[in-house]
């Protein structure tokens, strides 16, 4: 599926030839994110990612960078999460050299112009304000704070207004020098390329960069904050998340938990969708999802509901969690496996998805499982595995609720947190 090369400076290169495509996708993955930040640095990883798009050594302005890729019909973007930062580009295969040059120059030699930094600070503050006006995003942040209080995993990746205002150019440069080193990075490339030529070009761009000593991420701790987090907001809908702590990404039961989520709340034939929307008409959007991190995780249900019907919807979700703990039928498990396999295999027809599959796993886990290996692991999950995992995780003292809506108090909701 792919070829892996490690340069002498520790940079890992993974290349997946896809000769049937017309495109090539490049992802540069960095061990940088909110879990690498102290409280006074909150949002620094995200700020640095933004600044890398504002001008580089070869292309001094954001316009120069954008036009280089726009001019060949390509896509260029980036993202910061808790455990990694990624810069990616997708272009027609004949423009691979240009795309690689743009990405490497952005990451290796960003200008961090002081005037541009102040402009981008204002942009990020607007981004924070936008999240504050989005109840569905705000409730996710409340849930993170409840699950992991007073620690990086529970903070907004973009930081706070106070922390963003306090970030200096010196802090950004120091973080770049510390984390953006070859032995803390992975370059993943997928598409219509020759792996030997790719290796030569990447080595030419990056071979002279020395390794460094990046800071490690902060491990998660079990907090002891309130299990019900509420934010008053005058909204037309109440937005709720119900969650338990889940499993880390390397846990052997992660695929069983993923299948539990599919059965419970993924897709229009899931239990939650059929009961809450189709049968009772209580919601428009209800779904579940699983989050995996290096040392912990979460299993979450989200719903948007008319405020007077919030208690009724919460009762139904709790009942479905109890029913999930009681077990699933054989045909449900078969359907969940086929749905999971189908989504995985369809996603990997795209060169950008393949690059993401390679880069994310290599950076976080140090290994890459093939789609065939994942399919085998999914097929091995039994009904008893699902029952065992559900009974272990779906327990009252690990149940958390986050709620955004026109409610001044949680007195109607906190007593309901029982399984």
N, C-alpha and C positions, 0 to 999 in steps of 0.2 A: 504493500500500500504506500510506503514512504521510505525515504532514505534519511539517515541521521548522521551528521558530522559534527564533531566538537573541535573548534579551533583551539590552538595552543593557549589562547587567553581565556578559555572557558565558555565562549559564546557557542550556543547550541543551534544548529541549523537543521531543520526538518523540511524535506522536499517531497511532495506527492505529485508525480507526473499524472496529468489528466489529458492525454493527447486528443481526446474526442472533443474538447472544449475550445472555444476561441479566446478565452480569458485567462488571466493569471491574477491571483490574489496573494498579497503579502501582508503578514501580520507581525509586528514587533511587540513582543510581550515582555513586560518589565516587572520584577518583583517590587512593586510599589503600590501603595493603596492606603486606605484609612487605618488598617490594622498595623501599619508601620509608624503611626504618628502619635506623638505625645499630645496631651490635651491642648497645650498652647499652640500646637501645630495643626489642629484640626482643619481639614480642607486643603492642606499643603500639596498633597499628591495630585488632587484635582486641579489646583491652581497651576502647578507645573505643567500638567498635560495641556491645559488651555494655552499657556504661554508658548509651548513648542509650535503651535500653529500661527504664531504672531510674527514670525520672521526668523530666518536662519542665516548662516554664513553665506550661502550661495544665493539665497532668495530673501532679501532683507525685509520684505513686508508680507503681511498676511495675503495681500492681493497677489503677490508673486507666487506664493505657494499654491494658492487656490487655482490660479490661471494655468499653472503648469499641468495640473491634472484635469481641470475642466476642459482645457484645450484639446485633450485627446479623448474626451467623453468618459473619463474615469470617475471613480468614487473615492473620496478621501475622508476619513473621520478617525475618531479616537474615543476612548472611554476609560473612566476610572472606576474601579470597584473597591471592595474591601481588601482583596488579596492580590490584585494585579492591575496594571495599567496596560492598555493596548492601543497601538496605532496601526491602522490598516488602510490598504489601498487595493482597488480592483480596477484593472485596465485590460484593454485588448492585449493579447499576448505579445504583439510586436512592440509594445511600449513598456515592456518589463523593465528594461534598463533605466528608463526615466523614472518610473514609479519607485524603484529601489533607491535611486539617487535622492529623490525628494524625501522619502521616509527617513533614510539614514541621516541626511543632512539636518532634518528637523530635530531628530533625537540626539545626534552627536554634537551639533553646533547651533543650538538655539541662541538668539541674541539677548533675550530678556531685556529689551529696551525699556528703561524706566518709564517713559511716557506711555508706551503701549501697555506696560504692566498696570498702570493706574486706570487706563481705559478698561482693561480686562477685569480688574477688581470690581468696577461698577457693573460689568456684565454679569459676573458671578453673583453679586448681591441681588441683581434682578432675577437671576435663576432661583436663588433662595426664596425670594418673594413669590415667585411663580409657584414653587412647591407649597408655600404656605397657603396659597389660594386654591390648591388642588386637594380636596379632601381624600381622594383615593390614594394619593401619594403620602399625604400627611399621616394617614392611619397606619401605613407601613412603617413610617419612622417611629410612631408611638409604640408599635409592636416591638420593634428592635430595641428601643429603650427599656421596655418592660422585660424582655427576655434576657438582655445583657446590660443591666444598668451600670453606669459609671465606668465604662470601658470602651475602647475604640470600636468594638463590634456593634455597639449600640448607638453610635453616633452617626449623624448624617455624613455621607461620604464627602459632600461639598463643604462641610464645616458649618459654622454659625456666623452670623453677622459680625459678632465681636472678634472671632478668631480670624476671619478673612480680612478684616480691616487691619489686623495686627501683623499679617505676613509681610515680611520685607524681602527685598531683592536678594539680600545676603542669605536669608533662610532658604529661598528657592534655589539659589546657586549651590549652596551646601548640600541640599537634598539631592539635586541633580548629580553632583559629583559623587555622592555616597551611594545612591541606589542605581543610577543609570550606568552601570559598569558591565562589561561583557559577560562575566561569570554570573550575573544576575538577570540575564536576558535570554530570550529564545526568539529566533527568526523562523517563522513558519511560512512556507510558500507552496501553493497548490495551483495547478493549471497546466497549460500547454507549454511546458518548459523542459529543458534538458538538465537533469540534476548536476552533471559535471560542470556545465557552464554556470549554473546558479552558484555552486560552491566557489568557483573561481571569482565570480563577481562579488559575492558576499565577503570573501576573504580579502579581496582588494579594498573594499570599503571599510572593513572593520579589523583586519588582522593586526594593525599597528596599535590598536587601543589596548592598554594594559589592564589586567584584572584589578579588582578592588576588594574592599571589605564592607559589603552592604550591611545595614542594620537588620536584625531579625524582626519578625512580626510579634505583636503582643498576644499571648495566649488568652483564651476566653476563661472567665471565672463565673461560677454560679452566684449570681447576685441574690439579694434578699429584699428586693423592692416590692411594691404592690403588684398584685396579679391582675388588677384592672386599671387601665390607663384611659382617661377620658379627656377630650379636648372640646370645649364648647365652641360651636360654630353654627351660625344661622344658615342652615343648608336645607335644600328641598328633600334631600335624602340623608339618612344616616349611613355612615360607612363603618363597617365593623370588620375586624380581623380576630379570629379565634385560633390560637396556636399552642403547640407544645414544642419543647426542644426536641430536635431530631437527631440525625446521625452525621458524623463527619464523612467526607467524600471517599475515604479509603475503607469505610466500614463494610464488612461482608454482607450486612443486611440492607445496604442502601438500595438495591434493586427491588427488594421486597417492599420497602417503604414507597418507592416510586410507583409500584403497581397499586398499592393501597390508595395513593393519591389519584391515580387514573380512575379507579373504581369509584372513589368517593366524589370527585369533583372536577374531572377533566373531560371536556367534551359534552355534547348535547344529549348523550345517553347515560351520563353519570348519575349516581344516586341523588346527589344534591340538586342537580339541574331538573331531573324528572320530578322530584318531590316538591321543591320550593317554587320552581317556575311553572312547569307544565301542569302539575296537579293542584297546587294551592294558589298559584298566581301571586306570590308574595314578593318576588324580586324580578328584576330584569337581568342582572349579572350576579352570578354566584359561581365560584370556582375554588379549587384547592391547588396548592403547589408545594414543592419540596425545595428547600435551600440546603446546600451542602457546603461547609467550609472545612478548613484543614483539621480542625479539632472539635467541631460541633456542627449543629445544623438546626433546622426548624421545619415543622410540618404545619402549614397554615391554610386556613379557610378565609376567603374574603366574600363579603356580600354588601350590596348597596340596596337599601330598603326604605320604604316610606316610614318616617319616624314613629308614628303611632303603632306600626306593625313590627318594630324592632324586637320587642320581647318575644313575640310569636315566632319570628324567624330564628331567633337565637335558640328557642326551645327545639325547633325542628333540627337545626344543625347539631345540637348536643345529642338529640336522639339518634341522628344518623352516625355520629361518632361512636355511641354505645353499640349500635347495630353493627358497625364495622368491626368493633372489638369482638363481637360474638362470632364472626367468621363470614366468609364469602362463599358463594356457590361456584361450582366448578366452571360453569359456562361464563361467569363473570371474570374469572381469572384468565380463561382462554381469550376472551375478548380484550382484556387489558393488555395481555402479552402481544397480541396481534396489532393493537393500536400503537403500542410503544415501539415495536419493531418497524412498523410502517412509517411512523414519523421520523425515526432515526434514519432509515435508509433513504427516504425521500429528501431529507435535509442534506444528505451528503452527496447529492448530485450537483451542488453548487460549489464552485471553487473556494469562495469565501468561507463557507461552512466547514469545508475540509481543512482549510488553514486554521480555523478556529478550533476545530477538534484536536488537531495536532499541538498547536501552541499552548492552549490552556492546560491540557493534561501534562505536557512535558514540563512546563514551568511549575505547576503546583504539585504534581505527583512524582516527577522525575521519570515517568514512563508513559507509554501510550498504548492503551488497549484498542485493538481493531474493532470495527463494528461487528465482525463475526464473533469475537470474544464476548462482547457485550450481549449479543443475541443469545449466545450459549448460557450466559449467566441468568438472563431473564427467563429462558426456558426451564432452568433448573429450580426456579422458585415454586414452592408448593403451597397448597391451601393452609397447611399447618404452619409454614413459615409466616404467612400473612397474619394468622391468628396470634402467633407468638409475638411478633413485632408490635402488632396493635395493642395487645394486652400489656406489653412492657412500656410503651410510650404514652398511650391514651389513658392517663390516670389523673385524678382530680388535682393532686398537689403540683402537677406540672402544667396545668391548663391556664392560659393567659388570654385576656381579652383587651383589645384596643378599640376605642370607639370615638368617632368624630361626628358631631351632629348637634342639634338644638337641645342638649341636655345639660343641666346645671350640676347634676349629681349622678353618681354611679349606684345609688342605693337600690334602684330597680334591677341592676344588672349583676353586681358583684355576688349577691347570694345565689345566682344561677350557675356559677362556675363549679359544677359538680358532674362527675361521670360515674 
